[in-house]
Amino acid sequence: MAKIVSFKVTDLERAIITVIAHRAVLEGFCTKGNILNLRMDITATHVNGCPLRLADLAVAGQNNFGHDLLGISRYLNRETGQLGGHFHPRFSKPQEIVGYSHE
């Protein structure tokens, strides 16, 4: 059975994602007609395997902001919610390395 893509976020996360999407329209990274798709892409990415630092992304410089949004839009597998193509957003949360020790 195929995995169902989750879109479950907190109210705060939803609000920040909305801010990000509206900024994307203002800066020309997304059209107003595609804002819902962008919100869904960001949400799916954040919830399904690549948690994002949403507040940092919302205020990122234009180049880094565009890099992450365009990469997410291009490399998101909408059937799984996973990013492909070895794309890694600059504003993803650091992943813990299992078995890694600082010693």
CNS distance restraints for C-alpha pairs under 8 A (distance, minus, plus):
assign (resid   3 and name CA) (resid  80 and name CA) 6.48 0.50 0.50
assign (resid   4 and name CA) (resid  79 and name CA) 7.77 0.50 0.50
assign (resid   4 and name CA) (resid  80 and name CA) 6.97 0.50 0.50
assign (resid   5 and name CA) (resid  44 and name CA) 6.82 0.50 0.50
assign (resid   5 and name CA) (resid  48 and name CA) 6.89 0.50 0.50
assign (resid   5 and name CA) (resid  78 and name CA) 7.86 0.50 0.50
assign (resid   5 and name CA) (resid  79 and name CA) 6.86 0.50 0.50
assign (resid   5 and name CA) (resid  80 and name CA) 5.66 0.50 0.50
assign (resid   5 and name CA) (resid  81 and name CA) 5.54 0.50 0.50
assign (resid   6 and name CA) (resid  44 and name CA) 6.43 0.50 0.50
assign (resid   6 and name CA) (resid  47 and name CA) 6.44 0.50 0.50
assign (resid   6 and name CA) (resid  48 and name CA) 6.54 0.50 0.50
assign (resid   6 and name CA) (resid  81 and name CA) 7.67 0.50 0.50
assign (resid   7 and name CA) (resid  40 and name CA) 7.47 0.50 0.50
assign (resid   7 and name CA) (resid  43 and name CA) 5.88 0.50 0.50
assign (resid   7 and name CA) (resid  44 and name CA) 5.68 0.50 0.50
assign (resid   7 and name CA) (resid  47 and name CA) 6.47 0.50 0.50
assign (resid   8 and name CA) (resid  43 and name CA) 7.97 0.50 0.50
assign (resid   8 and name CA) (resid  47 and name CA) 6.96 0.50 0.50
assign (resid   9 and name CA) (resid  13 and name CA) 5.90 0.50 0.50
assign (resid   9 and name CA) (resid  14 and name CA) 6.22 0.50 0.50
assign (resid   9 and name CA) (resid  43 and name CA) 7.42 0.50 0.50
assign (resid   9 and name CA) (resid  47 and name CA) 7.19 0.50 0.50
assign (resid  10 and name CA) (resid  14 and name CA) 6.16 0.50 0.50
assign (resid  11 and name CA) (resid  15 and name CA) 6.19 0.50 0.50
assign (resid  12 and name CA) (resid  16 and name CA) 6.28 0.50 0.50
assign (resid  13 and name CA) (resid  17 and name CA) 6.10 0.50 0.50
assign (resid  13 and name CA) (resid  54 and name CA) 7.24 0.50 0.50
assign (resid  14 and name CA) (resid  18 and name CA) 6.21 0.50 0.50
assign (resid  14 and name CA) (resid  43 and name CA) 7.91 0.50 0.50
assign (resid  15 and name CA) (resid  19 and name CA) 6.37 0.50 0.50
assign (resid  16 and name CA) (resid  20 and name CA) 6.20 0.50 0.50
assign (resid  16 and name CA) (resid  54 and name CA) 6.49 0.50 0.50
assign (resid  16 and name CA) (resid  55 and name CA) 6.55 0.50 0.50
assign (resid  16 and name CA) (resid  58 and name CA) 7.02 0.50 0.50
assign (resid  17 and name CA) (resid  21 and name CA) 6.17 0.50 0.50
assign (resid  17 and name CA) (resid  39 and name CA) 6.23 0.50 0.50
assign (resid  17 and name CA) (resid  42 and name CA) 6.99 0.50 0.50
assign (resid  17 and name CA) (resid  43 and name CA) 7.23 0.50 0.50
assign (resid  17 and name CA) (resid  54 and name CA) 7.01 0.50 0.50
assign (resid  17 and name CA) (resid  58 and name CA) 7.91 0.50 0.50
assign (resid  18 and name CA) (resid  22 and name CA) 6.19 0.50 0.50
assign (resid  18 and name CA) (resid  39 and name CA) 6.59 0.50 0.50
assign (resid  19 and name CA) (resid  23 and name CA) 6.14 0.50 0.50
assign (resid  19 and name CA) (resid  58 and name CA) 6.84 0.50 0.50
assign (resid  20 and name CA) (resid  24 and name CA) 6.16 0.50 0.50
assign (resid  20 and name CA) (resid  57 and name CA) 7.44 0.50 0.50
assign (resid  20 and name CA) (resid  58 and name CA) 5.13 0.50 0.50
assign (resid  21 and name CA) (resid  25 and name CA) 6.48 0.50 0.50
assign (resid  21 and name CA) (resid  30 and name CA) 7.80 0.50 0.50
assign (resid  21 and name CA) (resid  35 and name CA) 6.06 0.50 0.50
assign (resid  21 and name CA) (resid  38 and name CA) 6.42 0.50 0.50
assign (resid  21 and name CA) (resid  39 and name CA) 6.02 0.50 0.50
assign (resid  22 and name CA) (resid  26 and name CA) 6.35 0.50 0.50
assign (resid  22 and name CA) (resid  35 and name CA) 7.33 0.50 0.50
assign (resid  23 and name CA) (resid  27 and name CA) 6.09 0.50 0.50
assign (resid  23 and name CA) (resid  58 and name CA) 7.88 0.50 0.50
assign (resid  24 and name CA) (resid  28 and name CA) 6.04 0.50 0.50
assign (resid  24 and name CA) (resid  29 and name CA) 4.93 0.50 0.50
assign (resid  24 and name CA) (resid  30 and name CA) 5.47 0.50 0.50
assign (resid  24 and name CA) (resid  66 and name CA) 7.97 0.50 0.50
assign (resid  25 and name CA) (resid  29 and name CA) 5.92 0.50 0.50
assign (resid  25 and name CA) (resid  30 and name CA) 4.77 0.50 0.50
assign (resid  25 and name CA) (resid  31 and name CA) 5.47 0.50 0.50
assign (resid  25 and name CA) (resid  32 and name CA) 5.95 0.50 0.50
assign (resid  25 and name CA) (resid  35 and name CA) 7.34 0.50 0.50
assign (resid  29 and name CA) (resid  66 and name CA) 6.68 0.50 0.50
assign (resid  29 and name CA) (resid  69 and name CA) 7.62 0.50 0.50
assign (resid  29 and name CA) (resid  70 and name CA) 7.35 0.50 0.50
assign (resid  30 and name CA) (resid  34 and name CA) 6.36 0.50 0.50
assign (resid  30 and name CA) (resid  35 and name CA) 6.65 0.50 0.50
assign (resid  30 and name CA) (resid  38 and name CA) 7.57 0.50 0.50
assign (resid  31 and name CA) (resid  35 and name CA) 6.50 0.50 0.50
assign (resid  34 and name CA) (resid  38 and name CA) 6.35 0.50 0.50
assign (resid  35 and name CA) (resid  39 and name CA) 6.18 0.50 0.50
assign (resid  36 and name CA) (resid  40 and name CA) 6.17 0.50 0.50
assign (resid  37 and name CA) (resid  41 and name CA) 6.09 0.50 0.50
assign (resid  38 and name CA) (resid  42 and name CA) 6.17 0.50 0.50
assign (resid  38 and name CA) (resid  73 and name CA) 7.15 0.50 0.50
assign (resid  39 and name CA) (resid  43 and name CA) 6.06 0.50 0.50
assign (resid  40 and name CA) (resid  44 and name CA) 5.92 0.50 0.50
assign (resid  41 and name CA) (resid  45 and name CA) 6.09 0.50 0.50
assign (resid  41 and name CA) (resid  72 and name CA) 6.89 0.50 0.50
assign (resid  41 and name CA) (resid  73 and name CA) 6.51 0.50 0.50
assign (resid  41 and name CA) (resid  76 and name CA) 7.11 0.50 0.50
assign (resid  41 and name CA) (resid  78 and name CA) 7.66 0.50 0.50
assign (resid  41 and name CA) (resid  81 and name CA) 7.97 0.50 0.50
assign (resid  42 and name CA) (resid  46 and name CA) 6.08 0.50 0.50
assign (resid  42 and name CA) (resid  69 and name CA) 7.81 0.50 0.50
assign (resid  42 and name CA) (resid  72 and name CA) 7.10 0.50 0.50
assign (resid  43 and name CA) (resid  47 and name CA) 6.09 0.50 0.50
assign (resid  44 and name CA) (resid  48 and name CA) 5.70 0.50 0.50
assign (resid  44 and name CA) (resid  78 and name CA) 7.94 0.50 0.50
assign (resid  44 and name CA) (resid  81 and name CA) 5.13 0.50 0.50
assign (resid  44 and name CA) (resid  82 and name CA) 7.78 0.50 0.50
assign (resid  45 and name CA) (resid  49 and name CA) 6.58 0.50 0.50
assign (resid  45 and name CA) (resid  50 and name CA) 5.56 0.50 0.50
assign (resid  45 and name CA) (resid  51 and name CA) 6.85 0.50 0.50
assign (resid  45 and name CA) (resid  52 and name CA) 7.77 0.50 0.50
assign (resid  45 and name CA) (resid  72 and name CA) 7.37 0.50 0.50
assign (resid  45 and name CA) (resid  76 and name CA) 7.18 0.50 0.50
assign (resid  45 and name CA) (resid  81 and name CA) 5.79 0.50 0.50
assign (resid  45 and name CA) (resid  82 and name CA) 6.36 0.50 0.50
assign (resid  45 and name CA) (resid  83 and name CA) 6.98 0.50 0.50
assign (resid  46 and name CA) (resid  50 and name CA) 5.24 0.50 0.50
assign (resid  46 and name CA) (resid  51 and name CA) 4.14 0.50 0.50
assign (resid  46 and name CA) (resid  52 and name CA) 5.33 0.50 0.50
assign (resid  47 and name CA) (resid  51 and name CA) 6.13 0.50 0.50
assign (resid  47 and name CA) (resid  81 and name CA) 7.95 0.50 0.50
assign (resid  48 and name CA) (resid  80 and name CA) 7.76 0.50 0.50
assign (resid  48 and name CA) (resid  81 and name CA) 5.36 0.50 0.50
assign (resid  48 and name CA) (resid  82 and name CA) 6.17 0.50 0.50
assign (resid  49 and name CA) (resid  81 and name CA) 7.55 0.50 0.50
assign (resid  49 and name CA) (resid  82 and name CA) 6.20 0.50 0.50
assign (resid  50 and name CA) (resid  82 and name CA) 7.51 0.50 0.50
assign (resid  50 and name CA) (resid  83 and name CA) 7.67 0.50 0.50
assign (resid  50 and name CA) (resid  92 and name CA) 6.36 0.50 0.50
assign (resid  50 and name CA) (resid  93 and name CA) 7.44 0.50 0.50
assign (resid  51 and name CA) (resid  92 and name CA) 5.74 0.50 0.50
assign (resid  51 and name CA) (resid  93 and name CA) 5.66 0.50 0.50
assign (resid  52 and name CA) (resid  57 and name CA) 7.87 0.50 0.50
assign (resid  52 and name CA) (resid  89 and name CA) 7.91 0.50 0.50
assign (resid  52 and name CA) (resid  91 and name CA) 5.69 0.50 0.50
assign (resid  52 and name CA) (resid  92 and name CA) 4.07 0.50 0.50
assign (resid  52 and name CA) (resid  93 and name CA) 5.30 0.50 0.50
assign (resid  53 and name CA) (resid  57 and name CA) 6.19 0.50 0.50
assign (resid  53 and name CA) (resid  91 and name CA) 5.34 0.50 0.50
assign (resid  53 and name CA) (resid  92 and name CA) 5.59 0.50 0.50
assign (resid  53 and name CA) (resid  93 and name CA) 5.65 0.50 0.50
assign (resid  54 and name CA) (resid  58 and name CA) 6.13 0.50 0.50
assign (resid  54 and name CA) (resid  91 and name CA) 7.42 0.50 0.50
assign (resid  55 and name CA) (resid  59 and name CA) 6.80 0.50 0.50
assign (resid  56 and name CA) (resid  60 and name CA) 5.96 0.50 0.50
assign (resid  56 and name CA) (resid  91 and name CA) 6.90 0.50 0.50
assign (resid  57 and name CA) (resid  65 and name CA) 6.23 0.50 0.50
assign (resid  57 and name CA) (resid  91 and name CA) 5.91 0.50 0.50
assign (resid  58 and name CA) (resid  65 and name CA) 7.65 0.50 0.50
assign (resid  60 and name CA) (resid  64 and name CA) 6.27 0.50 0.50
assign (resid  60 and name CA) (resid  65 and name CA) 5.43 0.50 0.50
assign (resid  61 and name CA) (resid  65 and name CA) 5.90 0.50 0.50
assign (resid  62 and name CA) (resid  66 and name CA) 5.93 0.50 0.50
assign (resid  63 and name CA) (resid  67 and name CA) 6.05 0.50 0.50
assign (resid  64 and name CA) (resid  68 and name CA) 6.31 0.50 0.50
assign (resid  64 and name CA) (resid  90 and name CA) 7.02 0.50 0.50
assign (resid  65 and name CA) (resid  69 and name CA) 6.31 0.50 0.50
assign (resid  66 and name CA) (resid  70 and name CA) 5.79 0.50 0.50
assign (resid  67 and name CA) (resid  71 and name CA) 5.87 0.50 0.50
assign (resid  67 and name CA) (resid  89 and name CA) 7.54 0.50 0.50
assign (resid  67 and name CA) (resid  90 and name CA) 7.86 0.50 0.50
assign (resid  68 and name CA) (resid  72 and name CA) 5.96 0.50 0.50
assign (resid  68 and name CA) (resid  89 and name CA) 5.03 0.50 0.50
assign (resid  68 and name CA) (resid  90 and name CA) 6.40 0.50 0.50
assign (resid  68 and name CA) (resid  91 and name CA) 7.27 0.50 0.50
assign (resid  69 and name CA) (resid  73 and name CA) 6.16 0.50 0.50
assign (resid  70 and name CA) (resid  74 and name CA) 6.07 0.50 0.50
assign (resid  71 and name CA) (resid  75 and name CA) 5.82 0.50 0.50
assign (resid  71 and name CA) (resid  76 and name CA) 7.95 0.50 0.50
assign (resid  71 and name CA) (resid  87 and name CA) 6.78 0.50 0.50
assign (resid  71 and name CA) (resid  89 and name CA) 7.24 0.50 0.50
assign (resid  72 and name CA) (resid  76 and name CA) 5.44 0.50 0.50
assign (resid  72 and name CA) (resid  83 and name CA) 7.08 0.50 0.50
assign (resid  72 and name CA) (resid  87 and name CA) 7.95 0.50 0.50
assign (resid  72 and name CA) (resid  89 and name CA) 7.44 0.50 0.50
assign (resid  75 and name CA) (resid  83 and name CA) 5.42 0.50 0.50
assign (resid  75 and name CA) (resid  84 and name CA) 5.20 0.50 0.50
assign (resid  75 and name CA) (resid  85 and name CA) 6.11 0.50 0.50
assign (resid  75 and name CA) (resid  87 and name CA) 6.76 0.50 0.50
assign (resid  76 and name CA) (resid  81 and name CA) 6.38 0.50 0.50
assign (resid  76 and name CA) (resid  82 and name CA) 5.83 0.50 0.50
assign (resid  76 and name CA) (resid  83 and name CA) 4.50 0.50 0.50
assign (resid  76 and name CA) (resid  84 and name CA) 6.26 0.50 0.50
assign (resid  77 and name CA) (resid  81 and name CA) 5.51 0.50 0.50
assign (resid  77 and name CA) (resid  82 and name CA) 5.49 0.50 0.50
assign (resid  77 and name CA) (resid  83 and name CA) 6.02 0.50 0.50
assign (resid  77 and name CA) (resid  84 and name CA) 6.80 0.50 0.50
assign (resid  78 and name CA) (resid  82 and name CA) 7.48 0.50 0.50
assign (resid  83 and name CA) (resid  87 and name CA) 6.57 0.50 0.50
assign (resid  83 and name CA) (resid  88 and name CA) 7.73 0.50 0.50
assign (resid  88 and name CA) (resid  92 and name CA) 7.31 0.50 0.50
